[in-house]
Amino acid sequence: MEKNTGQLLTRRLVLRAWRETDAGALFKYARDPAVGPAAGWPPHASVEDSLNVIRTVFSAPETYAVVLKSTGEPVGSAGILSGEASHVAEIQADEAEIGYWIGRPYWGQGLIPEAVNRLLRRCFEELGMAAVWCCHYDGNAKSRRVMEKCGFRFHHTESGAVSPPGDVRTEHFMRLTKEEWEASRRLGLRPLAERDIPEMQALFRDTVLHVNVRDYSREEVEDWASCGDSAEHWRRLLAGNAFVGAFDAQGRLVGFSSMNAGGHLHSMFVHKDSQGRGVATLLLSEVEKMARGYGVRRIGAEVSVTARPFFEAHGYSVVKEQKAKACRLCLTNYVMEKVL
């Protein structure tokens, strides 16, 4: 991969090559013990230490200083790794890895997701990558949230990894394909209201009858689908839950989910023709964001047999298996939860 000598711009940031004159700013943020160790590198000990990093590690291709447009100061770093430079063992020739960090004063402002989204565009549109990886050490919830916001899906976990400082850690790997990324860019999200009930009913019924039938009998899915026939049922759900819908470029509803102030995720349904295209991942990221806005720290959901693998891949754990009543019949599902 040849070094990019240009700049990448976002609404609030300039991503550019590191300069030796940035050493002071780099040391200012990289010396913080709350920053480096969580990402697997030791705090910088001096400005000279930071200068050496700029001359070596940060001189690699596609390594960018994250610079605030408002001040011109570098406050973090982000970059794209590929081939042997990546530490993802199973990375392919047409795949890349993104890494990042930002100084503690700028945590929680959405700057790193903004930078990562620009790097994703570079990977998929400019470098021709088929998939992008991200990884975080166990316990680094802030880094995981960035990945979730940017659409990455959990791929696998590796235990016994030796970090650069030399300690043994558990590492979680997440991945985003070009197809998933393109789907998320084509979709629009908005809150759902009573005017959307007919479209919600149709999507719910179609999904249950054509997707969930893989794991339930015909009698069970027909009973389940009939639960959505009443418009009053949907009005009650809308009154007690915040529903968000995903719409395609033609304005058609292709999926919806919901969250309430208590942290209960009631619904997750995706049209049969939009399965596997990143719709559910986009919706889940949105409702989890809503939960954090409510101050929720633990999300609960009752999940079908069909949806269980999806939720497990996104960090949810089974609390128990149960029989839940649809209309007349009791169907197997799972109580699952995730700690944010």
C-alpha positions as CSV (number, residue, x, y, z in Angstrom):
1,M,0.0,0.0,0.0
2,E,1.5,3.3,-1.1
3,K,1.6,6.2,1.4
4,N,-1.2,8.7,1.0
5,T,0.3,12.2,0.9
6,G,-3.0,14.0,0.8
7,Q,-5.6,14.9,3.4
8,L,-8.9,13.3,4.3
9,L,-11.5,15.7,5.5
10,T,-14.6,15.3,7.6
11,R,-17.0,17.8,9.1
12,R,-14.8,18.6,12.1
13,L,-11.5,16.9,11.3
14,V,-8.5,16.9,9.0
15,L,-6.8,13.5,8.7
16,R,-3.2,14.1,7.5
17,A,0.3,12.7,7.7
18,W,2.1,13.1,11.0
19,R,4.9,15.8,11.1
20,E,7.9,16.0,13.3
21,T,6.6,19.4,14.6
22,D,3.6,17.4,16.0
23,A,5.8,15.8,18.7
24,G,4.7,18.1,21.5
25,A,1.0,17.7,20.8
26,L,1.4,14.0,20.5
27,F,3.2,13.8,23.8
28,K,0.5,15.9,25.5
29,Y,-2.1,13.2,24.8
30,A,-0.1,10.0,24.5
31,R,1.5,10.3,27.9
32,D,-1.9,9.8,29.6
33,P,-1.9,6.3,31.2
34,A,-5.7,6.1,30.4
35,V,-5.0,6.2,26.6
36,G,-2.2,3.9,25.4
37,P,-2.4,0.9,27.7
38,A,-6.1,0.3,26.8
39,A,-5.0,0.1,23.1
40,G,-2.0,-2.0,23.8
41,W,0.9,0.5,23.9
42,P,2.8,2.2,26.8
43,P,2.4,5.9,27.6
44,H,4.9,8.1,26.0
45,A,7.7,9.0,28.4
46,S,8.9,12.3,26.7
47,V,8.6,14.5,23.7
48,E,11.6,12.7,22.3
49,D,9.8,9.4,22.7
50,S,6.8,10.9,20.7
51,L,9.2,12.2,18.0
52,N,10.6,8.8,17.6
53,V,7.1,7.3,17.2
54,I,6.4,9.9,14.5
55,R,9.6,9.0,12.7
56,T,8.9,5.2,12.9
57,V,5.4,3.9,13.7
58,F,3.5,6.9,12.4
59,S,5.6,7.1,9.1
60,A,3.8,3.9,7.9
61,P,1.5,4.3,4.9
62,E,-2.1,5.4,5.6
63,T,-1.3,6.6,9.2
64,Y,-3.0,9.8,10.0
65,A,-2.9,12.5,12.6
66,V,-6.5,13.3,13.7
67,V,-6.5,17.1,13.6
68,L,-9.2,19.4,14.8
69,K,-10.3,21.9,12.2
70,S,-11.1,24.4,14.9
71,T,-7.6,24.5,16.4
72,G,-5.3,22.8,13.9
73,E,-4.0,20.6,16.8
74,P,-3.5,16.8,16.4
75,V,-5.5,15.1,19.2
76,G,-5.3,11.5,18.2
77,S,-4.3,9.0,15.5
78,A,-6.0,6.7,13.1
79,G,-4.8,4.5,10.3
80,I,-5.3,1.7,7.9
81,L,-3.2,-1.5,8.0
82,S,-3.0,-4.3,5.5
83,G,-1.1,-7.4,4.7
84,E,1.7,-8.2,7.2
85,A,1.3,-4.8,8.9
86,S,-2.0,-6.0,10.3
87,H,-2.1,-8.3,13.3
88,V,-5.3,-10.0,12.1
89,A,-4.1,-13.6,11.4
90,E,-6.8,-14.4,8.8
91,I,-6.8,-11.1,6.9
92,Q,-7.0,-11.5,3.2
93,A,-5.1,-9.6,0.4
94,D,-8.2,-7.5,-0.3
95,E,-8.9,-6.6,3.3
96,A,-7.6,-4.0,5.8
97,E,-7.6,-3.2,9.5
98,I,-8.4,0.1,11.1
99,G,-6.8,1.3,14.3
100,Y,-7.3,4.5,16.3
101,W,-7.1,6.4,19.5
102,I,-7.8,9.9,20.7
103,G,-6.8,12.1,23.7
104,R,-8.9,11.8,26.8
105,P,-10.3,15.5,26.7
106,Y,-12.0,14.5,23.4
107,W,-13.7,11.2,24.5
108,G,-17.4,11.0,24.0
109,Q,-17.6,13.7,21.3
110,G,-18.0,11.3,18.3
111,L,-14.7,12.4,16.7
112,I,-13.2,9.0,16.3
113,P,-16.4,7.5,14.7
114,E,-16.2,10.5,12.4
115,A,-12.6,9.6,11.5
116,V,-13.3,5.9,11.2
117,N,-16.2,6.5,8.9
118,R,-13.9,8.5,6.6
119,L,-11.3,5.8,6.7
120,L,-14.0,3.2,5.8
121,R,-14.9,5.3,2.7
122,R,-11.2,5.4,1.8
123,C,-10.9,1.6,2.2
124,F,-14.0,0.7,0.2
125,E,-14.2,3.5,-2.4
126,E,-10.6,4.5,-2.9
127,L,-8.5,1.4,-2.0
128,G,-10.9,-1.3,-3.3
129,M,-11.0,-3.3,-0.1
130,A,-13.7,-6.1,0.3
131,A,-13.7,-6.0,4.1
132,V,-12.3,-4.1,7.0
133,W,-11.4,-5.4,10.5
134,C,-11.2,-3.7,13.9
135,C,-10.2,-5.2,17.2
136,H,-10.2,-4.3,20.8
137,Y,-8.9,-5.8,24.0
138,D,-11.3,-7.2,26.6
139,G,-12.6,-4.3,28.8
140,N,-12.1,-1.5,26.3
141,A,-15.8,-0.7,26.0
142,K,-15.1,2.7,24.5
143,S,-13.3,1.2,21.5
144,R,-16.0,-1.4,21.1
145,R,-18.7,1.3,21.0
146,V,-16.9,3.1,18.2
147,M,-16.9,-0.1,16.1
148,E,-20.6,-0.7,16.8
149,K,-21.4,2.8,15.8
150,C,-19.5,2.4,12.5
151,G,-21.4,-0.8,11.7
152,F,-18.7,-3.5,12.5
153,R,-20.0,-6.9,13.5
154,F,-18.4,-9.3,16.0
155,H,-16.3,-12.0,14.2
156,H,-14.4,-13.9,16.9
157,T,-12.4,-13.8,20.1
158,E,-8.8,-14.8,20.7
159,S,-7.5,-15.5,24.2
160,G,-3.9,-15.5,25.3
161,A,-2.8,-12.6,23.1
162,V,0.4,-11.0,24.2
163,S,0.1,-7.2,23.9
164,P,3.0,-4.9,22.9
165,P,3.7,-4.1,26.6
166,G,4.0,-7.8,27.2
167,D,0.9,-8.7,29.2
168,V,-1.5,-11.5,28.2
169,R,-5.0,-10.3,27.1
170,T,-8.2,-11.4,25.4
171,E,-8.8,-9.7,22.1
172,H,-12.1,-9.3,20.2
173,F,-12.2,-9.0,16.4
174,M,-14.9,-7.3,14.5
175,R,-15.4,-7.1,10.7
176,L,-17.4,-5.0,8.2
177,T,-17.8,-6.1,4.6
178,K,-18.2,-3.7,1.7
179,E,-21.7,-5.1,1.0
180,E,-22.7,-4.3,4.6
181,W,-21.2,-0.8,4.4
182,E,-22.9,0.0,1.2
183,A,-26.2,-1.2,2.5
184,S,-26.0,1.1,5.5
185,R,-25.2,4.1,3.3
186,R,-28.2,3.4,1.2
187,L,-30.6,3.2,4.1
188,G,-32.2,6.1,5.9
189,L,-33.4,5.9,9.5
190,R,-36.3,7.7,11.1
191,P,-38.7,7.3,14.0
192,L,-41.9,5.4,13.3
193,A,-45.4,6.7,14.1
194,E,-49.0,5.6,13.7
195,R,-49.0,6.4,10.0
196,D,-46.4,3.7,9.5
197,I,-48.5,0.9,11.1
198,P,-49.8,-0.6,7.8
199,E,-46.2,-0.9,6.5
200,M,-45.0,-2.3,9.8
201,Q,-47.8,-4.9,9.8
202,A,-47.0,-6.0,6.3
203,L,-43.2,-6.3,7.0
204,F,-43.8,-8.1,10.3
205,R,-46.1,-10.7,8.8
206,D,-43.9,-11.2,5.7
207,T,-40.8,-11.7,7.9
208,V,-42.3,-14.2,10.3
209,L,-43.9,-16.3,7.5
210,H,-40.9,-16.3,5.2
211,V,-37.8,-16.0,7.5
212,N,-38.8,-17.4,10.9
213,V,-40.4,-20.5,9.2
214,R,-36.8,-21.8,9.0
215,D,-36.9,-22.5,12.8
216,Y,-40.6,-22.8,13.6
217,S,-43.4,-24.9,12.2
218,R,-45.9,-23.5,9.7
219,E,-48.6,-23.6,12.4
220,E,-46.4,-21.7,14.8
221,V,-45.4,-18.9,12.3
222,E,-49.0,-18.4,11.2
223,D,-50.1,-18.1,14.8
224,W,-47.2,-15.6,15.5
225,A,-47.9,-13.6,12.4
226,S,-51.6,-13.2,13.3
227,C,-50.5,-11.3,16.5
228,G,-49.8,-8.3,14.2
229,D,-53.2,-8.1,12.6
230,S,-54.6,-5.6,15.1
231,A,-53.8,-2.0,14.4
232,E,-54.6,-1.3,18.1
233,H,-51.8,-3.7,19.1
234,W,-49.3,-1.6,17.2
235,R,-50.6,1.6,18.6
236,R,-50.0,0.2,22.1
237,L,-46.5,-0.8,21.2
238,L,-45.8,2.6,19.7
239,A,-47.1,4.3,22.9
240,G,-44.7,2.3,25.1
241,N,-41.6,2.0,22.9
242,A,-39.6,4.2,20.6
243,F,-39.6,2.6,17.2
244,V,-37.1,3.3,14.5
245,G,-37.4,2.2,10.9
246,A,-34.9,1.7,8.1
247,F,-35.9,2.8,4.6
248,D,-34.3,2.1,1.3
249,A,-33.6,4.6,-1.5
250,Q,-37.2,4.3,-2.7
251,G,-38.6,5.1,0.7
252,R,-39.8,1.5,1.5
253,L,-39.6,0.2,5.0
254,V,-37.0,-2.7,5.1
255,G,-36.7,-3.2,8.8
256,F,-37.6,-1.8,12.2
257,S,-36.6,-2.1,15.8
258,S,-37.5,-0.5,19.1
259,M,-36.2,0.5,22.6
260,N,-37.9,1.8,25.7
261,A,-36.7,3.8,28.7
262,G,-36.2,0.7,30.7
263,G,-33.8,-0.9,28.3
264,H,-36.1,-3.4,26.7
265,L,-35.6,-4.1,23.0
266,H,-39.0,-5.2,21.9
267,S,-38.7,-5.7,18.1
268,M,-36.2,-6.5,15.4
269,F,-37.6,-7.4,12.1
270,V,-36.0,-7.2,8.6
271,H,-37.7,-7.7,5.3
272,K,-37.0,-11.1,3.7
273,D,-35.4,-9.5,0.7
274,S,-33.0,-7.4,2.9
275,Q,-31.6,-10.2,5.1
276,G,-27.9,-10.2,5.4
277,R,-27.4,-6.7,4.1
278,G,-26.5,-4.9,7.3
279,V,-30.0,-3.6,8.0
280,A,-30.3,-5.3,11.5
281,T,-26.8,-4.2,12.4
282,L,-27.7,-0.6,11.6
283,L,-30.9,-0.8,13.5
284,L,-29.3,-2.4,16.5
285,S,-26.6,0.2,16.7
286,E,-29.3,2.9,16.6
287,V,-31.5,1.4,19.4
288,E,-28.4,0.8,21.6
289,K,-27.6,4.4,21.1
290,M,-31.1,5.2,22.3
291,A,-30.6,3.0,25.3
292,R,-27.4,4.9,26.3
293,G,-29.4,8.1,25.9
294,Y,-31.9,6.8,28.4
295,G,-29.0,6.1,30.8
296,V,-29.5,2.3,30.4
297,R,-26.6,0.1,31.2
298,R,-28.2,-3.3,30.5
299,I,-30.4,-4.2,27.5
300,G,-32.9,-7.1,27.7
301,A,-34.7,-8.7,24.8
302,E,-36.8,-11.8,24.0
303,V,-35.2,-13.3,20.9
304,S,-36.5,-15.9,18.5
305,V,-34.5,-19.0,17.6
306,T,-33.9,-17.4,14.2
307,A,-32.5,-14.2,15.6
308,R,-30.4,-15.7,18.4
309,P,-27.1,-16.1,16.3
310,F,-27.4,-12.4,15.3
311,F,-27.7,-11.1,18.8
312,E,-25.0,-13.4,20.1
313,A,-22.7,-12.0,17.4
314,H,-23.4,-8.6,18.7
315,G,-22.5,-9.3,22.4
316,Y,-25.8,-10.5,23.8
317,S,-25.9,-13.5,26.1
318,V,-28.7,-16.0,26.7
319,V,-30.2,-15.7,30.2
320,K,-32.7,-18.5,29.7
321,E,-34.7,-20.4,27.2
322,Q,-38.5,-20.2,27.6
323,K,-41.9,-20.8,26.0
324,A,-43.6,-17.5,25.2
325,K,-47.2,-17.2,24.1
326,A,-47.9,-15.7,20.6
327,C,-51.7,-15.8,20.1
328,R,-52.8,-19.3,20.8
329,L,-49.5,-21.2,20.8
330,C,-46.4,-21.0,23.0
331,L,-43.2,-20.7,21.0
332,T,-39.6,-21.2,22.0
333,N,-37.5,-18.1,22.4
334,Y,-34.7,-16.8,24.5
335,V,-34.4,-14.1,27.1
336,M,-31.1,-12.3,26.2
337,E,-29.2,-9.4,27.6
338,K,-26.2,-7.2,26.9
339,V,-24.3,-5.0,29.3
340,L,-23.4,-1.7,27.6
